[in-house]
């Protein structure tokens, strides 16, 4: 089981149900709602990913 904290509210999320933004610098932030992840990515740059995609991107970068 993997947990993450919502970037905006700080609430604990189940990783498999969260949305993530990965920046060009490799920083990953978690979000409860996809629309909040989309807004963050638009404002700060980065890609919105689901749990499987963020896992794959981290593994590929190592």
Rosetta constraint file for C-alpha pairs under 8 A:
AtomPair CA 1 CA 14 HARMONIC 7.60 0.50
AtomPair CA 1 CA 15 HARMONIC 7.66 0.50
AtomPair CA 2 CA 14 HARMONIC 6.19 0.50
AtomPair CA 2 CA 15 HARMONIC 5.11 0.50
AtomPair CA 2 CA 16 HARMONIC 7.40 0.50
AtomPair CA 3 CA 12 HARMONIC 6.57 0.50
AtomPair CA 3 CA 13 HARMONIC 5.49 0.50
AtomPair CA 3 CA 14 HARMONIC 4.78 0.50
AtomPair CA 3 CA 15 HARMONIC 4.87 0.50
AtomPair CA 4 CA 12 HARMONIC 5.86 0.50
AtomPair CA 4 CA 13 HARMONIC 5.17 0.50
AtomPair CA 4 CA 14 HARMONIC 6.45 0.50
AtomPair CA 4 CA 15 HARMONIC 5.64 0.50
AtomPair CA 4 CA 18 HARMONIC 7.76 0.50
AtomPair CA 4 CA 30 HARMONIC 6.30 0.50
AtomPair CA 5 CA 9 HARMONIC 7.97 0.50
AtomPair CA 5 CA 10 HARMONIC 5.17 0.50
AtomPair CA 5 CA 11 HARMONIC 5.44 0.50
AtomPair CA 5 CA 12 HARMONIC 4.67 0.50
AtomPair CA 5 CA 13 HARMONIC 5.74 0.50
AtomPair CA 5 CA 30 HARMONIC 6.17 0.50
AtomPair CA 5 CA 31 HARMONIC 7.50 0.50
AtomPair CA 6 CA 10 HARMONIC 4.74 0.50
AtomPair CA 6 CA 11 HARMONIC 5.43 0.50
AtomPair CA 6 CA 12 HARMONIC 6.55 0.50
AtomPair CA 6 CA 13 HARMONIC 6.74 0.50
AtomPair CA 6 CA 29 HARMONIC 7.53 0.50
AtomPair CA 6 CA 30 HARMONIC 5.09 0.50
AtomPair CA 6 CA 31 HARMONIC 4.63 0.50
AtomPair CA 6 CA 32 HARMONIC 5.95 0.50
AtomPair CA 7 CA 29 HARMONIC 5.99 0.50
AtomPair CA 7 CA 30 HARMONIC 5.64 0.50
AtomPair CA 7 CA 31 HARMONIC 5.89 0.50
AtomPair CA 8 CA 31 HARMONIC 7.39 0.50
AtomPair CA 13 CA 17 HARMONIC 7.18 0.50
AtomPair CA 13 CA 18 HARMONIC 6.42 0.50
AtomPair CA 13 CA 32 HARMONIC 6.94 0.50
AtomPair CA 14 CA 18 HARMONIC 6.44 0.50
AtomPair CA 15 CA 51 HARMONIC 6.35 0.50
AtomPair CA 16 CA 50 HARMONIC 7.70 0.50
AtomPair CA 16 CA 51 HARMONIC 5.24 0.50
AtomPair CA 16 CA 52 HARMONIC 7.70 0.50
AtomPair CA 17 CA 32 HARMONIC 7.57 0.50
AtomPair CA 17 CA 51 HARMONIC 7.24 0.50
AtomPair CA 18 CA 30 HARMONIC 6.33 0.50
AtomPair CA 18 CA 31 HARMONIC 5.75 0.50
AtomPair CA 18 CA 32 HARMONIC 5.18 0.50
AtomPair CA 18 CA 33 HARMONIC 7.21 0.50
AtomPair CA 18 CA 50 HARMONIC 6.84 0.50
AtomPair CA 18 CA 51 HARMONIC 6.68 0.50
AtomPair CA 19 CA 30 HARMONIC 5.72 0.50
AtomPair CA 19 CA 31 HARMONIC 5.08 0.50
AtomPair CA 19 CA 32 HARMONIC 6.22 0.50
AtomPair CA 19 CA 33 HARMONIC 6.61 0.50
AtomPair CA 19 CA 34 HARMONIC 5.78 0.50
AtomPair CA 19 CA 37 HARMONIC 6.45 0.50
AtomPair CA 19 CA 48 HARMONIC 6.92 0.50
AtomPair CA 19 CA 49 HARMONIC 6.01 0.50
AtomPair CA 19 CA 50 HARMONIC 5.04 0.50
AtomPair CA 19 CA 51 HARMONIC 6.68 0.50
AtomPair CA 20 CA 28 HARMONIC 6.44 0.50
AtomPair CA 20 CA 29 HARMONIC 5.49 0.50
AtomPair CA 20 CA 30 HARMONIC 4.46 0.50
AtomPair CA 20 CA 31 HARMONIC 5.96 0.50
AtomPair CA 20 CA 37 HARMONIC 6.51 0.50
AtomPair CA 20 CA 48 HARMONIC 5.59 0.50
AtomPair CA 20 CA 49 HARMONIC 5.08 0.50
AtomPair CA 20 CA 50 HARMONIC 6.09 0.50
AtomPair CA 20 CA 51 HARMONIC 7.19 0.50
AtomPair CA 20 CA 54 HARMONIC 6.95 0.50
AtomPair CA 21 CA 27 HARMONIC 7.95 0.50
AtomPair CA 21 CA 28 HARMONIC 5.55 0.50
AtomPair CA 21 CA 29 HARMONIC 5.31 0.50
AtomPair CA 21 CA 30 HARMONIC 6.58 0.50
AtomPair CA 21 CA 31 HARMONIC 8.00 0.50
AtomPair CA 21 CA 37 HARMONIC 6.22 0.50
AtomPair CA 21 CA 40 HARMONIC 7.61 0.50
AtomPair CA 21 CA 41 HARMONIC 6.22 0.50
AtomPair CA 21 CA 46 HARMONIC 5.95 0.50
AtomPair CA 21 CA 47 HARMONIC 5.34 0.50
AtomPair CA 21 CA 48 HARMONIC 4.55 0.50
AtomPair CA 21 CA 49 HARMONIC 6.09 0.50
AtomPair CA 22 CA 26 HARMONIC 5.84 0.50
AtomPair CA 22 CA 27 HARMONIC 5.51 0.50
AtomPair CA 22 CA 28 HARMONIC 4.43 0.50
AtomPair CA 22 CA 29 HARMONIC 6.64 0.50
AtomPair CA 22 CA 46 HARMONIC 5.26 0.50
AtomPair CA 22 CA 47 HARMONIC 5.40 0.50
AtomPair CA 22 CA 48 HARMONIC 6.71 0.50
AtomPair CA 22 CA 49 HARMONIC 7.41 0.50
AtomPair CA 22 CA 54 HARMONIC 7.58 0.50
AtomPair CA 23 CA 27 HARMONIC 5.32 0.50
AtomPair CA 23 CA 28 HARMONIC 6.59 0.50
AtomPair CA 23 CA 41 HARMONIC 7.85 0.50
AtomPair CA 23 CA 44 HARMONIC 7.97 0.50
AtomPair CA 23 CA 45 HARMONIC 6.07 0.50
AtomPair CA 23 CA 46 HARMONIC 3.99 0.50
AtomPair CA 23 CA 47 HARMONIC 6.50 0.50
AtomPair CA 24 CA 45 HARMONIC 7.41 0.50
AtomPair CA 24 CA 46 HARMONIC 5.90 0.50
AtomPair CA 30 CA 37 HARMONIC 7.66 0.50
AtomPair CA 31 CA 36 HARMONIC 6.67 0.50
AtomPair CA 31 CA 37 HARMONIC 5.74 0.50
AtomPair CA 32 CA 36 HARMONIC 7.69 0.50
AtomPair CA 33 CA 37 HARMONIC 6.49 0.50
AtomPair CA 34 CA 38 HARMONIC 6.08 0.50
AtomPair CA 35 CA 39 HARMONIC 6.15 0.50
AtomPair CA 36 CA 40 HARMONIC 6.12 0.50
AtomPair CA 37 CA 41 HARMONIC 6.08 0.50
AtomPair CA 37 CA 48 HARMONIC 6.33 0.50
AtomPair CA 38 CA 42 HARMONIC 6.13 0.50
AtomPair CA 38 CA 48 HARMONIC 6.34 0.50
AtomPair CA 39 CA 43 HARMONIC 6.16 0.50
AtomPair CA 40 CA 44 HARMONIC 5.85 0.50
AtomPair CA 40 CA 45 HARMONIC 7.49 0.50
AtomPair CA 41 CA 45 HARMONIC 4.72 0.50
AtomPair CA 41 CA 46 HARMONIC 4.97 0.50
AtomPair CA 41 CA 47 HARMONIC 6.19 0.50
AtomPair CA 41 CA 48 HARMONIC 6.66 0.50
AtomPair CA 42 CA 46 HARMONIC 7.41 0.50
AtomPair CA 49 CA 53 HARMONIC 5.53 0.50
AtomPair CA 49 CA 54 HARMONIC 5.64 0.50
AtomPair CA 50 CA 54 HARMONIC 6.16 0.50
AtomPair CA 51 CA 55 HARMONIC 6.18 0.50
AtomPair CA 52 CA 56 HARMONIC 6.25 0.50
AtomPair CA 53 CA 57 HARMONIC 6.13 0.50
AtomPair CA 54 CA 58 HARMONIC 6.18 0.50
AtomPair CA 55 CA 59 HARMONIC 6.23 0.50
AtomPair CA 56 CA 60 HARMONIC 6.03 0.50
AtomPair CA 57 CA 61 HARMONIC 6.20 0.50
AtomPair CA 58 CA 62 HARMONIC 6.58 0.50
